[in-house]
Amino acid sequence: MNQVQARVSTAHGGKYVQQLCKHWAHKLPVELDGDTGVVTFVGAVATMKADGEVIEVSVRGNDHDQVDQLKDVVARHIDRFAFREAPLTYDWVWG
């Protein structure tokens, strides 16, 4: 299993997670519980947990290249909703 994680500084993380999950819910299975969202893509899962300071983003899946591409998709989409403060900083760590 391949996994990459980032902590993204923003005071509006809960709002962004909720907007992103609602956006993707039209096409993908999504679980949203408060400021925590899980989006299931084909072959990978993105988990986002927000508090008042950061969004913790995790992307995991079997294929390294797919996880690598999906982390960029997630970051671009978060930045779309965070347009007033984008681009946010994503320090991705593989684990």
VMD Tcl script that builds the backbone (N, CA, C; Angstrom):
set m [mol new atoms 285]
animate dup $m
set s [atomselect $m all]
$s set {name element resname resid chain x y z} {
  {N N MET 1 A 0.853 -1.181 0.000}
  {CA C MET 1 A 0.000 0.000 0.000}
  {C C MET 1 A 0.892 1.236 0.000}
  {N N ASN 2 A 0.598 2.156 -0.877}
  {CA C ASN 2 A 1.307 3.425 -0.968}
  {C C ASN 2 A 0.469 4.501 -0.292}
  {N N GLN 3 A 1.144 5.365 0.468}
  {CA C GLN 3 A 0.424 6.430 1.153}
  {C C GLN 3 A 1.278 7.682 1.183}
  {N N VAL 4 A 0.627 8.824 0.963}
  {CA C VAL 4 A 1.281 10.120 1.046}
  {C C VAL 4 A 0.403 11.023 1.905}
  {N N GLN 5 A 1.047 11.866 2.729}
  {CA C GLN 5 A 0.308 12.720 3.640}
  {C C GLN 5 A 0.861 14.131 3.602}
  {N N ALA 6 A -0.015 15.087 3.909}
  {CA C ALA 6 A 0.407 16.487 4.020}
  {C C ALA 6 A -0.424 17.172 5.094}
  {N N ARG 7 A 0.195 18.144 5.729}
  {CA C ARG 7 A -0.509 19.050 6.649}
  {C C ARG 7 A -0.527 20.409 5.976}
  {N N VAL 8 A -1.731 20.919 5.746}
  {CA C VAL 8 A -1.916 22.149 4.992}
  {C C VAL 8 A -2.447 23.228 5.933}
  {N N SER 9 A -1.675 24.275 6.125}
  {CA C SER 9 A -2.077 25.343 7.043}
  {C C SER 9 A -3.184 26.208 6.442}
  {N N THR 10 A -4.295 26.292 7.168}
  {CA C THR 10 A -5.406 27.179 6.813}
  {C C THR 10 A -6.391 27.212 7.974}
  {N N ALA 11 A -6.921 28.376 8.241}
  {CA C ALA 11 A -7.919 28.514 9.294}
  {C C ALA 11 A -9.319 28.129 8.808}
  {N N HIS 12 A -9.466 27.863 7.512}
  {CA C HIS 12 A -10.776 27.575 6.924}
  {C C HIS 12 A -10.883 26.142 6.419}
  {N N GLY 13 A -10.083 25.250 6.966}
  {CA C GLY 13 A -10.024 23.885 6.472}
  {C C GLY 13 A -11.335 23.142 6.499}
  {N N GLY 14 A -12.108 23.295 7.555}
  {CA C GLY 14 A -13.386 22.589 7.639}
  {C C GLY 14 A -14.318 22.970 6.497}
  {N N LYS 15 A -14.354 24.246 6.193}
  {CA C LYS 15 A -15.185 24.728 5.089}
  {C C LYS 15 A -14.731 24.112 3.766}
  {N N TYR 16 A -13.423 24.076 3.542}
  {CA C TYR 16 A -12.894 23.538 2.284}
  {C C TYR 16 A -13.156 22.044 2.158}
  {N N VAL 17 A -12.980 21.304 3.252}
  {CA C VAL 17 A -13.237 19.861 3.227}
  {C C VAL 17 A -14.703 19.603 2.897}
  {N N GLN 18 A -15.599 20.328 3.526}
  {CA C GLN 18 A -17.028 20.136 3.272}
  {C C GLN 18 A -17.383 20.478 1.827}
  {N N GLN 19 A -16.862 21.595 1.313}
  {CA C GLN 19 A -17.148 21.973 -0.072}
  {C C GLN 19 A -16.609 20.935 -1.053}
  {N N LEU 20 A -15.405 20.476 -0.808}
  {CA C LEU 20 A -14.786 19.501 -1.704}
  {C C LEU 20 A -15.548 18.178 -1.697}
  {N N CYS 21 A -15.951 17.728 -0.532}
  {CA C CYS 21 A -16.704 16.474 -0.458}
  {C C CYS 21 A -18.050 16.597 -1.163}
  {N N LYS 22 A -18.720 17.721 -0.985}
  {CA C LYS 22 A -19.995 17.919 -1.676}
  {C C LYS 22 A -19.795 17.971 -3.184}
  {N N HIS 23 A -18.705 18.577 -3.609}
  {CA C HIS 23 A -18.374 18.649 -5.040}
  {C C HIS 23 A -18.173 17.246 -5.622}
  {N N TRP 24 A -17.380 16.431 -4.938}
  {CA C TRP 24 A -17.078 15.098 -5.450}
  {C C TRP 24 A -18.215 14.100 -5.246}
  {N N ALA 25 A -19.129 14.392 -4.349}
  {CA C ALA 25 A -20.225 13.457 -4.073}
  {C C ALA 25 A -21.126 13.238 -5.280}
  {N N HIS 26 A -21.050 14.124 -6.264}
  {CA C HIS 26 A -21.861 13.954 -7.469}
  {C C HIS 26 A -21.355 12.813 -8.342}
  {N N LYS 27 A -20.068 12.432 -8.164}
  {CA C LYS 27 A -19.484 11.410 -9.037}
  {C C LYS 27 A -18.827 10.252 -8.291}
  {N N LEU 28 A -18.517 10.460 -7.009}
  {CA C LEU 28 A -17.735 9.476 -6.267}
  {C C LEU 28 A -18.384 9.177 -4.917}
  {N N PRO 29 A -18.085 7.995 -4.347}
  {CA C PRO 29 A -18.544 7.717 -2.986}
  {C C PRO 29 A -17.809 8.625 -1.990}
  {N N VAL 30 A -18.571 9.304 -1.151}
  {CA C VAL 30 A -18.016 10.257 -0.200}
  {C C VAL 30 A -18.647 10.025 1.163}
  {N N GLU 31 A -17.821 10.087 2.195}
  {CA C GLU 31 A -18.300 10.074 3.572}
  {C C GLU 31 A -17.877 11.400 4.185}
  {N N LEU 32 A -18.824 12.127 4.739}
  {CA C LEU 32 A -18.533 13.412 5.357}
  {C C LEU 32 A -19.103 13.406 6.760}
  {N N ASP 33 A -18.236 13.649 7.740}
  {CA C ASP 33 A -18.649 13.707 9.137}
  {C C ASP 33 A -18.013 14.953 9.745}
  {N N GLY 34 A -18.778 16.030 9.792}
  {CA C GLY 34 A -18.244 17.288 10.301}
  {C C GLY 34 A -17.157 17.815 9.378}
  {N N ASP 35 A -15.961 17.947 9.913}
  {CA C ASP 35 A -14.826 18.460 9.150}
  {C C ASP 35 A -13.883 17.359 8.674}
  {N N THR 36 A -14.399 16.122 8.622}
  {CA C THR 36 A -13.624 14.982 8.131}
  {C C THR 36 A -14.332 14.394 6.922}
  {N N GLY 37 A -13.572 14.223 5.844}
  {CA C GLY 37 A -14.144 13.659 4.630}
  {C C GLY 37 A -13.285 12.545 4.068}
  {N N VAL 38 A -13.941 11.535 3.537}
  {CA C VAL 38 A -13.267 10.415 2.886}
  {C C VAL 38 A -13.877 10.273 1.498}
  {N N VAL 39 A -13.027 10.333 0.485}
  {CA C VAL 39 A -13.479 10.225 -0.901}
  {C C VAL 39 A -12.829 8.981 -1.495}
  {N N THR 40 A -13.650 8.089 -2.038}
  {CA C THR 40 A -13.148 6.850 -2.617}
  {C C THR 40 A -13.103 6.981 -4.134}
  {N N PHE 41 A -11.893 6.969 -4.651}
  {CA C PHE 41 A -11.654 6.989 -6.089}
  {C C PHE 41 A -11.433 5.553 -6.537}
  {N N VAL 42 A -11.402 5.305 -7.829}
  {CA C VAL 42 A -11.082 3.976 -8.328}
  {C C VAL 42 A -9.610 3.712 -7.998}
  {N N GLY 43 A -9.360 2.765 -7.111}
  {CA C GLY 43 A -7.996 2.373 -6.780}
  {C C GLY 43 A -7.301 3.205 -5.721}
  {N N ALA 44 A -7.964 4.206 -5.137}
  {CA C ALA 44 A -7.314 5.025 -4.115}
  {C C ALA 44 A -8.369 5.714 -3.251}
  {N N VAL 45 A -7.949 6.127 -2.065}
  {CA C VAL 45 A -8.836 6.795 -1.122}
  {C C VAL 45 A -8.138 8.051 -0.604}
  {N N ALA 46 A -8.857 9.164 -0.592}
  {CA C ALA 46 A -8.346 10.410 -0.026}
  {C C ALA 46 A -9.110 10.711 1.255}
  {N N THR 47 A -8.375 10.990 2.324}
  {CA C THR 47 A -8.970 11.345 3.604}
  {C C THR 47 A -8.500 12.733 3.982}
  {N N MET 48 A -9.434 13.586 4.403}
  {CA C MET 48 A -9.111 14.954 4.790}
  {C C MET 48 A -9.744 15.231 6.145}
  {N N LYS 49 A -8.919 15.697 7.094}
  {CA C LYS 49 A -9.401 16.035 8.435}
  {C C LYS 49 A -8.955 17.459 8.734}
  {N N ALA 50 A -9.907 18.310 9.065}
  {CA C ALA 50 A -9.587 19.715 9.319}
  {C C ALA 50 A -9.845 20.072 10.768}
  {N N ASP 51 A -9.040 21.011 11.255}
  {CA C ASP 51 A -9.325 21.657 12.525}
  {C C ASP 51 A -9.151 23.155 12.282}
  {N N GLY 52 A -9.030 23.932 13.286}
  {CA C GLY 52 A -8.947 25.372 13.112}
  {C C GLY 52 A -7.643 25.887 12.552}
  {N N GLU 53 A -6.655 24.993 12.352}
  {CA C GLU 53 A -5.339 25.430 11.894}
  {C C GLU 53 A -4.835 24.732 10.643}
  {N N VAL 54 A -5.221 23.478 10.440}
  {CA C VAL 54 A -4.687 22.700 9.318}
  {C C VAL 54 A -5.735 21.745 8.751}
  {N N ILE 55 A -5.453 21.300 7.523}
  {CA C ILE 55 A -6.141 20.146 6.950}
  {C C ILE 55 A -5.088 19.044 6.859}
  {N N GLU 56 A -5.367 17.914 7.455}
  {CA C GLU 56 A -4.499 16.751 7.299}
  {C C GLU 56 A -5.054 15.952 6.128}
  {N N VAL 57 A -4.245 15.810 5.087}
  {CA C VAL 57 A -4.660 15.119 3.870}
  {C C VAL 57 A -3.852 13.836 3.742}
  {N N SER 58 A -4.532 12.744 3.453}
  {CA C SER 58 A -3.879 11.458 3.238}
  {C C SER 58 A -4.464 10.829 1.977}
  {N N VAL 59 A -3.598 10.328 1.114}
  {CA C VAL 59 A -4.029 9.610 -0.079}
  {C C VAL 59 A -3.337 8.262 -0.065}
  {N N ARG 60 A -4.117 7.187 -0.190}
  {CA C ARG 60 A -3.518 5.851 -0.171}
  {C C ARG 60 A -4.132 4.978 -1.251}
  {N N GLY 61 A -3.317 4.101 -1.769}
  {CA C GLY 61 A -3.766 3.186 -2.812}
  {C C GLY 61 A -2.660 2.222 -3.159}
  {N N ASN 62 A -2.955 1.245 -3.994}
  {CA C ASN 62 A -1.977 0.218 -4.343}
  {C C ASN 62 A -0.940 0.692 -5.355}
  {N N ASP 63 A -1.331 1.557 -6.267}
  {CA C ASP 63 A -0.444 1.984 -7.345}
  {C C ASP 63 A 0.221 3.319 -6.995}
  {N N HIS 64 A 1.540 3.313 -6.912}
  {CA C HIS 64 A 2.300 4.510 -6.530}
  {C C HIS 64 A 2.019 5.683 -7.457}
  {N N ASP 65 A 2.032 5.449 -8.755}
  {CA C ASP 65 A 1.814 6.534 -9.714}
  {C C ASP 65 A 0.421 7.129 -9.584}
  {N N GLN 66 A -0.567 6.275 -9.349}
  {CA C GLN 66 A -1.937 6.756 -9.192}
  {C C GLN 66 A -2.063 7.614 -7.929}
  {N N VAL 67 A -1.453 7.186 -6.846}
  {CA C VAL 67 A -1.473 7.962 -5.605}
  {C C VAL 67 A -0.764 9.297 -5.826}
  {N N ASP 68 A 0.342 9.269 -6.540}
  {CA C ASP 68 A 1.089 10.491 -6.833}
  {C C ASP 68 A 0.240 11.474 -7.640}
  {N N GLN 69 A -0.476 10.980 -8.628}
  {CA C GLN 69 A -1.343 11.848 -9.430}
  {C C GLN 69 A -2.534 12.360 -8.618}
  {N N LEU 70 A -3.104 11.491 -7.807}
  {CA C LEU 70 A -4.284 11.865 -7.039}
  {C C LEU 70 A -3.965 12.925 -5.989}
  {N N LYS 71 A -2.783 12.880 -5.403}
  {CA C LYS 71 A -2.428 13.910 -4.423}
  {C C LYS 71 A -2.436 15.286 -5.073}
  {N N ASP 72 A -2.010 15.349 -6.328}
  {CA C ASP 72 A -2.040 16.624 -7.044}
  {C C ASP 72 A -3.468 17.053 -7.369}
  {N N VAL 73 A -4.321 16.105 -7.701}
  {CA C VAL 73 A -5.728 16.404 -7.976}
  {C C VAL 73 A -6.387 16.968 -6.709}
  {N N VAL 74 A -6.145 16.330 -5.575}
  {CA C VAL 74 A -6.723 16.793 -4.318}
  {C C VAL 74 A -6.230 18.206 -4.003}
  {N N ALA 75 A -4.938 18.443 -4.142}
  {CA C ALA 75 A -4.369 19.764 -3.850}
  {C C ALA 75 A -4.963 20.840 -4.758}
  {N N ARG 76 A -5.071 20.548 -6.036}
  {CA C ARG 76 A -5.649 21.536 -6.969}
  {C C ARG 76 A -7.094 21.864 -6.613}
  {N N HIS 77 A -7.854 20.849 -6.221}
  {CA C HIS 77 A -9.252 21.078 -5.873}
  {C C HIS 77 A -9.378 21.865 -4.563}
  {N N ILE 78 A -8.572 21.551 -3.579}
  {CA C ILE 78 A -8.611 22.338 -2.341}
  {C C ILE 78 A -8.264 23.791 -2.652}
  {N N ASP 79 A -7.242 23.998 -3.475}
  {CA C ASP 79 A -6.849 25.365 -3.833}
  {C C ASP 79 A -7.969 26.116 -4.557}
  {N N ARG 80 A -8.782 25.416 -5.324}
  {CA C ARG 80 A -9.919 26.068 -5.991}
  {C C ARG 80 A -10.889 26.657 -4.977}
  {N N PHE 81 A -11.164 25.901 -3.931}
  {CA C PHE 81 A -12.081 26.386 -2.905}
  {C C PHE 81 A -11.408 27.399 -1.990}
  {N N ALA 82 A -10.091 27.341 -1.898}
  {CA C ALA 82 A -9.324 28.266 -1.058}
  {C C ALA 82 A -8.737 29.389 -1.899}
  {N N PHE 83 A -9.429 29.794 -2.951}
  {CA C PHE 83 A -8.869 30.734 -3.924}
  {C C PHE 83 A -8.400 32.041 -3.302}
  {N N ARG 84 A -9.000 32.466 -2.210}
  {CA C ARG 84 A -8.580 33.724 -1.584}
  {C C ARG 84 A -7.202 33.621 -0.938}
  {N N GLU 85 A -6.799 32.414 -0.560}
  {CA C GLU 85 A -5.500 32.242 0.076}
  {C C GLU 85 A -4.593 31.264 -0.682}
  {N N ALA 86 A -5.036 30.808 -1.826}
  {CA C ALA 86 A -4.265 29.843 -2.621}
  {C C ALA 86 A -3.130 30.555 -3.350}
  {N N PRO 87 A -2.097 29.832 -3.697}
  {CA C PRO 87 A -1.959 28.396 -3.461}
  {C C PRO 87 A -1.501 28.117 -2.035}
  {N N LEU 88 A -2.104 27.098 -1.440}
  {CA C LEU 88 A -1.690 26.654 -0.121}
  {C C LEU 88 A -0.407 25.827 -0.259}
  {N N THR 89 A 0.260 25.607 0.860}
  {CA C THR 89 A 1.503 24.848 0.854}
  {C C THR 89 A 1.231 23.401 1.242}
  {N N TYR 90 A 1.659 22.478 0.389}
  {CA C TYR 90 A 1.489 21.044 0.619}
  {C C TYR 90 A 2.880 20.424 0.712}
  {N N ASP 91 A 3.276 20.021 1.899}
  {CA C ASP 91 A 4.548 19.330 2.094}
  {C C ASP 91 A 4.253 17.840 2.193}
  {N N TRP 92 A 4.240 17.175 1.044}
  {CA C TRP 92 A 3.855 15.769 0.984}
  {C C TRP 92 A 4.969 14.894 1.522}
  {N N VAL 93 A 4.580 13.907 2.339}
  {CA C VAL 93 A 5.511 12.943 2.926}
  {C C VAL 93 A 4.993 11.551 2.614}
  {N N TRP 94 A 5.833 10.745 1.991}
  {CA C TRP 94 A 5.461 9.363 1.685}
  {C C TRP 94 A 5.721 8.514 2.905}
  {N N GLY 95 A 4.784 7.595 3.170}
  {CA C GLY 95 A 4.957 6.745 4.332}
  {C C GLY 95 A 4.369 5.396 4.156}
}
mol reanalyze $m
mol bondsrecalc $m
mol representation Tube
mol addrep $m
